[in-house]
Each structure stands twice: as structure tokens, then as C-alpha cells.
Amino acid sequence: MERDGQLELYDRVAARLKDAHQTVGGLQVPEDVRRALLRKLLVITAATKQDLPGAARRLERLMADVEAGRLPSDITGGRDGTP
């Protein structure tokens, strides 16, 4: 059962990462801001291999900040720069 839960979480995170990349790609922001956001997404993607639940939380926080208009120049954050 635990394995099924992990697979479901992985599917949700993968779909959310795909949506996040599309969202960031469509933002009307300076290129350096877009690059910073894409780096954060890549760090989160890599983190899914080690800590899937933690990566999911970090992804949700990052996208909540993006949706609220809090972009990298406004963000002070955690170990990887992700709030």
C-alpha cells in the first residue's frame, strides 16, 4: 500500500512540475527572473529523487509565491533558495 501512495504522489508531483514549467515559461518577467525560477524548479525536480514529500511541499510553496507575484527578487528562502 505504501508503494501505491508513493506512486500517486510521484504522479501528482510530476504533473505539477509540468504545469509549473509551463506557467514559468509563460510569465511576462525579465529573463533573469525566469532563469531563477527555472533553476528552482530544476532543484525541486532533482530533490524528488531523495525526498518526494519534501519536494512536493517546496514546489507548492514556490508556485504559491509565483501566483502571488512574489518572484525571486522578493524571495528569501531555504537551503536551495526555495522558500
N, C-alpha and C positions, 0 to 999 in steps of 0.2 A: 504493500500500500504506500509506504513512504516514497518508493521509487516513482509511483504514478504521480504523486504530488509534486515531486521534483520536475518531472517531465511537463506537467501542466504549467508550473511556474516558469520553466525554461521557455515554453511556447509563448506565454504571455510576455515575458521579457523580450524575447526575440521580436515579437510583433511591435512592442512598444519602442524598441530601438529602431526598427524600420521606420515607424511613424516619426520618431524624434529626428532622424536624419532628414526625412522629407520636410519636416517643419523648419529645421535649421536651414536647410537649403533654400527655402522659400522666404526667409526673413529678409526684410529690407534694412540691412545693417552694414556697417563698414566691413570690409573683408577681414581685417584683423579680429574683429569680434566673432565673425563666422568661424574663422580658423580656431579661435579659442574654444568655442562651443563644440566644434568637431573634435578637437583634442580631448575634451572632457567626455564626449561620447565614446571615443576610442578607449579611453582609460576604463570607463564603465564596462564596455564590451569585454575587455581583457579580464576585468575583475569577475565576470560571470563564471569564469573557469575555476576560481578559487572560493568565491563567496556569493553564490547566486542570490540568496535573500538580501544580502547587503547591497549588492549591485542593483537589485530591483528598487530598494529604498533610495539609493543615490540617484538613480535615473528619475524616479518620481519627483524628488526634490529639485533636481536640475530643471526638469520640464515645468514644474510649478513656477520656478523663478523665471524661466523664459516666457511663460504665458502671462506672468505678472509684469513683464517688462524689465525684470532685474537681470541685466546682461553682465558678462564677465567683468566689465569695468566697475560694476556695482557690487560684485560678489566677493566676499571674503569667506574662505571656506576651510574645508577639511584637508586631510593629508594630500589628496590628489588635486586640490583646488576646487573640488566639487563640494558645494555646501551640504 
